[in-house]
Amino acid sequence: MVNVHKALKNSYDYSNKSLQKKRVGGYHLDESLSNHNQQVYYHPKKKEMLYTIAGTHNWSDVGTDVALAFGGLKGTKRYKEADETFKKAKAKYNGVKATVMGHSLGGSIAGYITDPKQDTVVTLDKGATFGQKIRAEERAYRTKGDYVSILNSQDKNMKTLSNTHKKQGIIKDALNSHLVDNIKDSGLKA
């Protein structure tokens, strides 16, 4: 089992200098398929794959966020890159079971590129549009007070987690509610 916080935190901390140290719960980073947007990890003993997708983390992602808001996510370069990389990883590792994790924009992408009958999907503070549903098989989490995931906060498949931050004002509270570190001590595993 993989610590969800550690896996999602690593999705934002991709660095060529630390590739050799990038291991998450016995999974080894596949450098040939990984980049700053998504990482592929493989566990040779368990024959399982972990695929993590970072959320918005640079200016080019803002356009992808806008496309998501208007239902055009699948037409974006970021989505296509994640989908293509996931397909290559599944082929490289002979279609092994994959656990796919994403935060925010990464969670939205993860929900679309996977097959819920074959893969485990874990999302945190997933970006949503009006009327978007969460698949029953998805393990969807949001932090109380998070605005990015508010449109599917009432979905029966969404689990809302407590917020560890102290009240600091509306804007700071909104920003703090969206941090991956909110689940640091949650013990979530996948």
C-alpha positions, 0 to 999 in steps of 0.5 A: 500500500502507498501513502497517498500524501507522499505519492501526491506530494512527489507529483509536485516535486519532480527534479532530475537531481533527485530521480535516483531517490524517488521511491514511494513505498517500494515503487521505483521511478521510471525515468523514461516515462516521467516528467514534471506533470506526471510520474510512472512508478513500478514495483518489481516484486508486486508487479504493480504500477503507480501513476501520479498526476500533478495538479496546476503547477505552472502558468501553462496549466491555467489554460487547461484549468479554463478548458476543464471549467468549460468541458474541454479538458480532453482537447488540451495538450496536458490531458493528451500528454497524460493519457499517452504516457499512461497508455505507454506505461500500461503497454511497457508493464504488460497491462498490470494493475495501476493505481492512479493518483491526482490532485486538483487538475491531476485528479480530473485528468486521472478520472478520465484516462483510467478504466475503473474496471482495471485501475484504482483511481484516487483523487484529492480536491479534484476540479469539477464542473457543473453536473460532473459525477464521480465514478462509484469505483473512484476513491475521491477525497476533498478537504473541507473548505476546498473551492476547487472541488466544491461542485462535486462536494455533495456527490455520494462518492465524495468523502470530505476530510477535515481541514487542519489549518487554523482560520486566517481569513477567507482568501488564506483559508481557501488557499490552505484548504487546497494543499496536499499537506492537509492529508499528511497525517490522515493515514490514507493508503491506496 
